[in-house]
């Protein structure tokens, strides 16, 4: 099984990255702040005005270490890539399937069914852990939402067209985020959820979710590239210049498990507070540098947690799930598996 390698997150305002032998070195304010061996890395994610030496960029490209540059809010800006790798026959099979709705419907159906099922599991775990703290109307809303998500998952599993499946995905999102605030049982007033808002996030919970989704997107793209798939060509998300549609597809079934659950945990345990966010003049909200560090530490710890993969029947770190799903998808595209087995959290 693939080994869980490290991802370096650089948040210092004016850090500089360079290569020293076979090590990545991070400098800030003229001093070395840290170093890591290149062979132990799978990615480097840089925020703010971080720069990197040409020698380091070349080494990362040669060793297939993803070097990405993001805004402080987590929005993608650029990445350094080496020569295209992977099996060209696999990518051609991906393109042919993406162009054939009759063949791509089963993949899309599995992704959205798993997403709705995993959203339902998040609600069930919240009910199990904190149901006694809910007032009767809130508990009833939770139970109704859980039942509706179950029905949506079953109906999605029988859908025959991608447009219908997309409709079920939107319905599931409305149900799920309609009760998301109730899962923040220990949140202060400043950390309440007022409905999903993306560009820009208009409350602190949305800012946290968007940041976590950006980290998950980075990992999903790396996983797809690692097995030789083209992250730009998806099945659920349509092609758009500059958009990693297949990475977005892979993210859907993993958002509730890796990102949403972590956001709920951090807020309910008081690990992140209102002071870890900043509001700009236009009302957009983002994490502070210290806030980003808190979230990234928790994100890395979450990825180390073990679970049992429902299809493979093996224990694996959460951080490897994207890689396992990318590999299963590639096996399906090659014809080794009759269908794509989505990840359903138990």
Secondary structure by P-SEA (a helix, b strand, c coil): cccbbbbbbbcccbbbbbbcccbbbbbcccccccccccccccbbbbcccccccaaaaaaaaaacbbbbbbcccccccbbbbccccccaaaaaaaaaaaaccccaaaaaaaaaaaaaaaaaaaaaaaaaaccccccaaaaaaaaaaaaaaaaaaaaaaacccaaaaaaaaaaaaaaaaccccccccccccccccccccccccccaaaaaaaaaaaaaaaaaaaaaaaaccccccccccccccccaaaaaaaaccccccccaaaaaaaaaaccccccccccccccbbbbcaaaaaaaaaaaaaaaabbbbcccccccccccaaaaaaaaaaaaaaacccccccccccc
